[in-house]
């Protein structure tokens, strides 16, 4: 019983920290291209060259965080509902 009572404030703290992170920095690095914006490839000689643009981030290297995406959806629903 006491472990669940101590877990609730910890989860609340983690949630608030993530919400603050999404407010301060809404964009995170793309996990597929690791922020480069393109795939790293090797040519025939073994040298590293630039590949195609990343499909997930469209070559920007940044993506909208999940928390910020949920906030954008909620604010859009609220705005559309109050018009």
Buried (B, 14 or more C-beta within 10 A) or exposed (E): EEEEEEEEEEEEEEEEEEEEBBEEEBBBBBEEBEBBBBBEEEEEEEEEEEEEBBEEBEBBBBBBBEBBEEBEEEEEEEEEEEE
